[in-house]
Amino acid sequence: MIQAQSPYDSVLFYYDLYPQRIEDFGKIKKITTNHGVYALKETTMGRHQADEFIHALRRLSKLGFNKAIPILPTKYGEYTLSTGRHTYYLMPWIEPIEYTAKESQEQKLASQLGVIHRLTVKTQPFVKENVEEAYHQLLHRWEMRQLELKRFADQAEQKTYMSPFELTFITHAYMLDQMAEAAKEHLKKWYDICLEKGKYRTVLCHGRVNRSHSFFSPENEPMLLNFERAGIDTPSRDLASFCRYSFKYAYWVEEEVLQWFMNYERHLPLLEEEKHLICAYLNFPEPIAFAVDAYVAGKGTMREFEHVQRVEKRLTSMRRVQRLTQKLIIIQEQQQAQQMDQ
């Protein structure tokens, strides 16, 4: 618990709130007042990001989306406050309650993501120069990351005695390189199909939908928060991000993950090229690259066996991603075959 003092007193003044108690939950401060209980979020958003954040919520509200935790205005009508170092915004405090539905939380969240994307979907003309630049930037970044992983493997193999982490990585280095190649192939298919069609779709992306950025009502319906990374992008990026943050809750039953996509597609059916882009994002071994970065940097307090445990867990996820993305494409091909038969 922290004392009710600057900077929170000065921020809360703009809401005419005088705290009786302030409890620290990391970035969230629980503010108890004689007018009720509130959640004050402390962020590092810059002015442009804060404006985009509020714009996204206003846009969704105008479109009739009512599954977002409301942001409360100051007495001057502002929705975010900046103190130079931090940007703050205020929400009602919501106590988490037990989730009791048979359907998984991720299935409900996938449906809400589909609703947001359906409400905001737009077809954009494929301006070859603009999209090609973004395509080559991502491809170049992936190729550089792939090269870094190969270099790490080469350096490890030259040693007389490899560390447990290096040995674990070397054992799976070929698989990771194949997944990186598969990611680049899926990315190329997305680009080629969009080029052929002359168009592609964009939506308002939440940026990081997952359990920790949602509350569930007594009716087991999700209310979303943390739209700080909201922006216009392809639905594939939002879905890939959702999967990465949610895989740990699926206990890696592939049918459960495929159900997420089925729930999503009840609201916005995915196009062939969008599925290829999802497969591209999921197949690229970025989580392994981050684990290697952390190991090489040697920062923090993690010991060798903890680094090994983390990379082993991520390697297991990557093997399952391989099977999952193959099924996603197979399902897409089956759907196309059925449409041709009809």
C-alpha positions, -999 to 999 in steps of 0.1 A, spaced: 0 0 0 12 35 -8 4 68 8 -20 92 -9 6 117 -21 20 132 -53 18 125 -81 -16 108 -74 -31 136 -54 -24 161 -82 -38 137 -108 -69 129 -88 -76 166 -82 -86 168 -119 -114 143 -111 -124 160 -79 -115 128 -61 -98 129 -26 -85 95 -18 -90 78 16 -67 50 5 -45 42 -24 -34 6 -30 -6 -2 -55 -12 -31 -79 17 -23 -103 5 -1 -131 -30 0 -116 -37 20 -84 -69 12 -65 -83 45 -53 -108 44 -25 -128 76 -20 -161 86 -3 -176 87 -38 -166 51 -47 -137 30 -57 -117 36 -89 -88 22 -109 -61 47 -119 -39 34 -147 -3 47 -149 12 43 -184 42 55 -205 20 65 -235 30 95 -254 6 122 -266 0 106 -300 -6 71 -286 -29 84 -259 -50 102 -286 -52 71 -307 -62 51 -276 -91 74 -268 -101 77 -305 -103 39 -308 -127 37 -278 -148 65 -291 -151 49 -325 -162 16 -310 -187 33 -288 -202 51 -318 -205 17 -336 -225 3 -307 -197 -17 -291 -204 -18 -253 -180 -44 -241 -151 -20 -232 -144 -8 -196 -153 29 -197 -127 56 -193 -139 84 -170 -133 120 -180 -118 147 -158 -139 176 -146 -125 194 -177 -136 167 -201 -102 152 -207 -98 114 -208 -60 111 -203 -36 132 -181 1 136 -187 26 146 -160 56 145 -184 69 111 -172 36 93 -172 1 94 -187 -29 84 -165 -65 75 -171 -93 66 -147 -118 36 -148 -143 22 -124 -128 -4 -101 -141 -39 -110 -136 -68 -87 -129 -101 -106 -155 -128 -101 -154 -165 -107 -159 -175 -143 -185 -204 -145 -194 -209 -182 -186 -242 -199 -171 -223 -229 -135 -213 -223 -127 -176 -216 -106 -176 -248 -136 -187 -269 -155 -158 -255 -126 -134 -261 -122 -146 -297 -158 -139 -303 -154 -103 -290 -124 -98 -312 -145 -109 -341 -172 -84 -332 -146 -55 -330 -131 -65 -364 -166 -69 -380 -176 -35 -369 -145 -18 -382 -135 -39 -412 -126 -19 -444 -113 -30 -477 -82 -11 -488 -67 -8 -523 -34 -26 -525 -10 2 -532 19 -19 -543 47 6 -533 33 10 -497 25 -26 -490 57 -38 -507 78 -16 -484 61 -30 -453 64 -66 -466 101 -62 -473 107 -46 -439 91 -75 -421 109 -100 -443 142 -83 -437 137 -83 -399 128 -120 -399 159 -128 -421 181 -109 -396 166 -127 -367 170 -160 -385 207 -152 -391 212 -144 -354 198 -178 -344 221 -195 -369 251 -176 -356 242 -186 -321 240 -223 -332 273 -221 -350 291 -205 -320 277 -232 -297 288 -260 -320 324 -248 -320 326 -252 -283 342 -283 -267 315 -283 -240 282 -267 -246 260 -254 -218 226 -271 -211 209 -241 -228 231 -243 -259 226 -281 -261 188 -277 -259 188 -250 -286 211 -270 -309 188 -301 -307 160 -280 -322 179 -256 -344 169 -273 -376 132 -273 -367 134 -236 -359 151 -228 -392 124 -247 -410 97 -228 -392 113 -195 -401 113 -206 -437 77 -217 -435 68 -183 -420 85 -165 -449 66 -187 -474 32 -179 -458 41 -142 -458 49 -144 -495 16 -162 -502 -2 -134 -483 16 -108 -504 10 -126 -537 -27 -131 -532 -33 -95 -521 -13 -83 -551 -35 -105 -574 -67 -93 -558 -56 -57 -557 -69 -52 -522 -67 -62 -486 -87 -58 -454 -79 -37 -423 -97 -36 -389 -93 -18 -356 -69 -40 -337 -70 -41 -299 -33 -51 -299 -33 -74 -269 -65 -92 -261 -61 -118 -234 -74 -128 -200 -53 -103 -181 -69 -75 -202 -105 -85 -195 -131 -89 -168 -161 -112 -170 -196 -102 -159 -219 -124 -137 -233 -136 -170 -198 -147 -180 -195 -121 -208 -161 -104 -213 -155 -67 -208 -122 -56 -224 -97 -31 -212 -62 -19 -221 -68 -6 -257 -35 13 -254 -20 -5 -284 -52 -1 -305 -46 8 -342 -55 0 -378 -39 -32 -391 -48 -65 -406 -70 -88 -386 -42 -114 -388 -19 -95 -365 -45 -91 -338 -54 -128 -340 -18 -140 -340 -11 -118 -309 -43 -132 -292 -31 -167 -299 4 -161 -286 -8 -147 -253 -36 -173 -249 -19 -206 -259 -9 -212 -223 -46 -215 -213 -54 -240 -240 -34 -268 -224 -25 -273 -261 -56 -291 -271 -56 -282 -308 -93 -285 -310 -97 -258 -284 -75 -234 -304 -94 -242 -336 -126 -234 -317 -112 -199 -311 -110 -194 -348 -145 -209 -353 -159 -185 -327 -141 -155 -344 -153 -165 -379 -189 -164 -368 -185 -127 -369 -159 -122 -396 -149 -151 -418 -112 -150 -426 -99 -148 -461 -73 -172 -475 -46 -146 -475 -54 -136 -439 -50 -172 -427 -16 -174 -445 -5 -142 -427 -16 -156 -393 4 -188 -401 34 -165 -409 33 -147 -376 28 -178 -356 54 -199 -373 83 -174 -370 103 -185 -339 103 -150 -323 97 -164 -288 128 -185 -291 148 -156 -304 138 -135 -273 148 -164 -250 182 -165 -267 186 -128 -264 179 -129 -227 204 -158 -223 232 -141 -242 226 -108 -224 228 -126 -191 206 -99 -174 183 -105 -145 185 -132 -119 176 -163 -140 199 -192 -135 209 -217 -162 182 -242 -155 156 -215 -155 167 -204 -190 166 -240 -201 131 -245 -187 118 -214 -204 132 -222 -238 120 -259 -235 85 -246 -228 86 -223 -258 100 -251 -280 71 -273 -271 47 -245 -281 65 -240 -314 62 -277 -323 24 -275 -316 22 -243 -336 35 -263 -366 7 -287 -364 -19 -261 -357 -10 -239 -386 -11 -269 -410 -46 -276 -398 -57 -240 -404 -46 -241 -440 -61 -276 -445 -94 -263 -431 -93 -234 -455 -87 -257 -485 -115 -280 -474 -139 -250 -472 -129 -238 -507 -135 -274 -521 -169 -275 -505 -178 -241 -520 -167 -254 -555 -189 -285 -551 -220 -265 -542 
